[in-house]
Amino acid sequence: MPEDEVNEELGFINTHYKIGAAVRYGTEVQVGYEYPDKSYAGFYEHVEDYQQCTDCHDAHSLEITASECAACHPTVSDLGDLRDIRVEETPDYDGDGDVTEGVFGELRTIHEKLYAAIQTYAADVAGESILYADQFPYRFVDTNGNGEIDDDEVAIPNQYGSWTPRLVKATYNYHMVVEDPGNFMHNAKYMIQVMYDTLDDLSQVTTVDISGLIRP
């Protein structure tokens, strides 16, 4: 199908839920939409004693004992501190000039840029403004075009319908990032690669500035 033509046969594709393990394996299982002729990170190698899922997560509750991370990450004392972890050689992936924030912050900024790019593309190319809400079916029409979620907009009768192939791929990858809240620990490089390439693809037909971003 033409990349930027609305087609009524298309709709939002959901990566579904609980995808942490798939994210860990990256391109080996292709949980993200991977663009042709691009290479992607595979299985994320942690350290020897923390390679299996149950080395970090309790096998039953899935909880993490954050204090165990302090052996390598001395700033960690509770779960909230995990978002501040950053190793010295981490580049400024999101281009915001902050080289002290955790890799969580790097991902979050790029994710925000991706949402803005999707909204711009939907309005300018697909011809209908779009909103994301963490509620099925996730994509809704921005009826007043203010870019914000209003109570009357998050309803199944108002679900988004102006889908192009390029928009389906972009919204899939955006939602995929949402569905693994531990993505910054599971495979940050893979997630950044997927988001970078999605932004690059959207930049072909709409105004998206990726000049400051770094692709792993």
C-alpha positions in Angstrom: 0.0 0.0 0.0 1.2 3.6 -0.6 2.9 4.7 2.7 0.9 7.9 3.2 -2.5 7.1 1.8 -5.4 6.5 4.2 -6.8 3.0 3.8 -9.9 1.8 5.5 -8.5 -1.7 5.7 -5.9 -0.6 8.2 -6.1 -0.2 11.9 -4.0 0.1 15.0 -1.9 -3.0 15.7 -1.3 -3.8 19.4 1.9 -5.5 20.6 -0.2 -6.8 23.5 1.0 -6.9 27.1 3.8 -8.2 29.4 6.5 -7.9 26.7 9.5 -7.5 29.0 11.1 -10.8 28.0 10.7 -10.0 24.3 12.3 -6.6 24.8 15.2 -8.2 26.5 15.8 -10.3 23.4 15.5 -7.4 21.0 15.9 -8.2 17.3 16.2 -11.9 18.1 12.4 -12.0 18.5 11.6 -8.7 16.7 9.1 -7.3 19.2 9.3 -3.9 17.6 8.6 -2.9 14.0 12.1 -2.9 12.5 12.6 -0.8 9.4 14.3 -2.5 6.4 18.0 -2.2 6.0 18.5 -1.2 9.6 20.4 -3.3 12.2 19.1 -3.7 15.8 20.4 -4.8 19.2 19.8 -8.4 20.2 19.8 -9.9 23.6 20.8 -7.5 26.4 23.7 -8.9 28.3 23.7 -7.7 31.9 26.3 -9.0 34.4 27.1 -12.6 35.1 25.1 -13.0 38.3 22.1 -11.1 36.8 21.4 -12.7 33.5 18.2 -14.6 34.0 14.8 -12.9 34.6 14.6 -14.5 38.1 18.0 -13.2 39.0 16.4 -9.8 39.3 12.7 -10.6 39.7 11.1 -12.7 42.3 9.7 -15.8 40.5 6.2 -15.4 42.0 5.6 -11.7 42.8 8.0 -10.4 40.0 9.2 -7.8 42.6 12.8 -6.5 42.4 15.0 -6.2 45.5 16.5 -2.9 44.5 19.2 -3.0 47.2 20.9 -5.8 45.3 21.6 -3.4 42.5 23.7 -1.2 44.8 26.7 -3.5 44.4 27.3 -2.0 40.9 25.0 1.0 41.2 25.8 2.6 44.6 23.2 5.3 44.2 20.4 2.8 44.3 18.5 2.2 47.6 14.9 1.7 46.5 13.0 1.1 43.3 12.6 4.7 42.4 16.4 5.0 42.2 16.5 2.5 39.3 15.4 5.2 36.9 18.5 7.2 37.8 21.0 4.5 36.7 23.4 5.7 34.0 26.8 4.2 33.2 29.6 6.6 32.4 29.9 5.9 28.7 26.1 6.5 28.0 25.8 9.1 25.2 23.3 11.9 25.3 20.9 9.9 23.2 18.0 12.4 23.5 20.2 15.5 22.7 18.9 17.5 25.6 22.4 18.3 27.0 21.8 16.4 30.3 24.5 13.8 30.6 23.7 13.0 34.3 20.1 11.8 34.0 19.4 8.0 34.0 18.9 6.2 30.8 15.2 6.2 31.7 15.2 9.9 31.1 16.9 9.5 27.7 14.2 7.1 26.6 11.4 9.2 28.0 12.4 12.3 26.1 12.7 10.4 22.8 9.3 8.8 23.4 7.8 12.3 24.0 9.3 13.4 20.7 7.8 10.4 18.9 4.4 11.2 20.2 4.6 14.8 19.0 5.8 13.6 15.6 2.9 11.1 15.4 0.5 13.9 16.2 2.0 16.2 13.5 1.9 13.4 10.9 -1.7 12.5 11.7 -2.9 16.1 11.4 -0.8 17.1 8.4 -0.6 14.0 6.3 -3.4 11.6 7.4 -5.7 14.6 7.7 -7.1 13.8 11.2 -5.7 14.7 14.6 -4.8 11.9 16.9 -4.5 11.3 20.6 -3.0 8.4 22.7 -4.7 7.2 25.9 -3.6 4.2 28.0 -7.1 2.7 27.5 -8.3 0.4 24.8 -8.4 1.0 21.8 -5.6 3.5 22.7 -5.9 5.8 19.7 -8.6 8.4 19.5 -9.6 11.4 17.4 -8.5 14.8 18.8 -11.8 16.4 18.0 -10.9 19.9 19.0 -7.3 19.7 17.8 -5.8 20.9 21.1 -3.4 18.0 21.4 -4.7 17.1 24.8 -7.0 14.4 26.1 -10.5 15.6 27.0 -12.9 13.4 28.8 -15.4 13.1 25.9 -12.7 12.1 23.5 -11.6 8.8 25.1 -14.5 6.6 24.0 -14.7 3.7 21.5 -17.1 5.6 19.1 -14.3 8.2 18.9 -11.5 5.8 18.0 -9.1 6.9 15.4 -9.7 5.7 11.8 -7.5 7.6 9.4 -4.7 5.0 9.1 -1.9 5.0 6.7 0.8 2.3 6.6 3.4 4.7 7.9 1.2 5.7 10.8 0.4 2.1 11.7 4.1 1.3 12.1 4.8 4.5 14.1 1.9 4.0 16.5 2.8 0.3 17.0 6.3 1.2 18.1 5.1 4.0 20.3 2.7 1.7 22.1 5.4 -1.1 22.3 7.5 1.2 24.4 4.6 1.9 26.7 3.9 -1.8 27.3 7.3 -2.5 28.9 7.7 0.0 31.8 11.1 -1.7 32.6 12.4 -1.2 29.0 15.2 1.1 30.2 16.6 -1.9 32.2 15.6 -4.7 29.8 17.1 -3.3 26.5 17.5 0.4 26.3 19.6 0.4 23.1 17.0 -1.6 21.2 14.2 0.7 22.3 16.1 3.8 21.3 17.0 2.3 17.9 13.4 1.5 17.2 12.2 5.0 18.2 14.9 6.7 16.4 14.1 4.9 13.2 10.4 5.6 13.6 11.2 9.3 14.0 13.5 9.2 10.9 10.7 7.5 8.9 8.2 10.2 9.9 10.7 12.9 9.1 10.5 11.9 5.4 7.1 13.5 5.0 6.6 15.9 7.9 8.6 18.3 10.1 10.6 16.2 12.6 14.0 17.3 13.8 16.2 14.4 14.8 19.5 16.2 14.4 20.3 16.2 18.1 19.4 12.5 18.7 22.0 9.7 18.8 21.2 6.2 17.5 23.0 3.5 19.4 
